[in-house]
Amino acid sequence: MEIKNAADEDVAIIDDIIRRQFPYTKIPQERISEKIKDKNFLIFAAYQENIFMGFAEFELLGEEARLNGIYVEDAWRGQKVATKLVKRALHECNKKHFRKVFLLVKKTNEGAKKLYQKTGFTFEKMHDREIDGSKVEVWSVKI
């Protein structure tokens, strides 16, 4: 498995995933292309040979970074793809001297919360907004 910085050739597949899995974000495809080039974002794509496995997007905000989204294709779940994506991003955040990474996760998303626990994140607090009608938790990890 190779984890690399996302590139222009990844935009269409990332756009399709975001539209299916994170429709509430309403991000136009052009914005994904802009984020890939923006130094305030870390977007990684996982590949097995030439097969796209998943991606993760982190946004760099002052002294903290936020995990905006992570997704692994069904065929690759359970093979530590998400764990490797998160660990790669945490390593890059550490190299850039960020002190903390946080994320928002639906309270009911137990699978994601297991991943976050495995990669060092802990529950911090309840967030004051909902996503798709679900309560949202804030999780973080100090790096």
Buried (B, 14 or more C-beta within 10 A) or exposed (E): BEBEEBEEEBBEBBBEBBEEEBEEEEBEBEBBBEBBEEEEBBBBBBBEEEEBBBBBBBBBEEEBBBBBBBBBBEEBEEBBBBEBBBBBBBEBBEEEEBEBBBBBBBBEBEEBBEBBEEBBBEBBEEBEEEBEEEEBBBBBBEB
